[in-house]
């Protein structure tokens, strides 16, 4: 072998060894901020894992997740796809002119018997409504239109998105809910009444509404309570000083693009000084945590800034017994609304049955009756029967 070739092979071996050593000894991350998931843990050796091959597969996953310079390499590859190849579908994110949208083309939705699915979903809510009203409370369903539905025209005509499925389910659900006599409000109606279009009230880089949408939802819920004889003060929007956060917002979809999104949309934050003093418990532990969590300078801000993200159970007491108590049930759409409700109610309880398992909702209502119970769901999950779609 010629000296040049030997030198090249030696350098290649040394570089490979250095890369493997850096991957093995480098700083370990437990969570990928960009992928929003736990990274593979160090595989545990056992005779069974050795025989069935899972031990070696575990090492493959481990090195794939903890390779040196992994985030930098993935970010560079994404930059090439976005800027050199001009791709509009990257990492399951559809890049339209107005917004980042989820790619749903491979999702299996099962039955298209919309009326049956809607009736079954409403039937799951009926015992909850009865439990609320039997104890003298008010029950409200608040429906939030999905972000991908609001910006649906951003999908190219050749891309199968299943948005029609969502809209058919939503229409059937609204009809079934009305026929069953439920009180309901819908964000689409609230936002259109406020501004003519729902788009200004949604994030263009995340699947949630923005804080303006959350405020209008809170305002509508409080107004509904007042129309039914309760006395619920409503925070003045100007007093909240709603404004963009200085930190870059990593939304559901912009995060998947490693911050290289051509569409930017800041997270809206608010002034917490207008809220009363309170005591707070999260998942049974006294925390007195803030309603808005602003990260340190130089770090990204996420939707979890509202209330610190999803909790199984949150209890907030403002010690104002002249005001009613509220229980809010739902997914992450409830988080900014929960924060706002601190300004309007005596006790605020929230449950997320994706995480909370100690009691069913009807059992919880027996233990902690509320004057107002709001179940909040987004239209992409109206007929779903998991988590907060399977209330008992």
Secondary structure as UniProt FT lines:
FT   HELIX           3..25
FT   STRAND          31..32
FT   TURN            33..36
FT   STRAND          37..38
FT   HELIX           47..52
FT   HELIX           54..66
FT   TURN            68..69
FT   HELIX           70..79
FT   HELIX           80..84
FT   STRAND          89..90
FT   TURN            91..92
FT   STRAND          93..95
FT   STRAND          100..102
FT   TURN            105..106
FT   HELIX           114..134
FT   TURN            135..136
FT   STRAND          138..144
FT   HELIX           147..150
FT   HELIX           152..154
FT   TURN            157..158
FT   HELIX           163..179
FT   TURN            180..181
FT   STRAND          184..186
FT   HELIX           187..195
FT   HELIX           199..201
FT   HELIX           211..227
FT   TURN            228..229
FT   HELIX           237..240
FT   STRAND          243..244
FT   TURN            252..254
FT   HELIX           255..257
FT   TURN            258..259
FT   STRAND          268..269
FT   HELIX           272..274
FT   STRAND          279..282
FT   TURN            283..284
FT   STRAND          285..286
FT   TURN            297..298
FT   HELIX           303..305
FT   TURN            307..308
FT   STRAND          313..317
FT   TURN            321..322
FT   STRAND          326..330
FT   TURN            332..333
FT   HELIX           334..341
FT   TURN            342..344
FT   STRAND          347..351
FT   TURN            353..355
FT   HELIX           361..367
FT   STRAND          372..378
FT   HELIX           379..381
FT   TURN            382..383
FT   HELIX           387..389
//
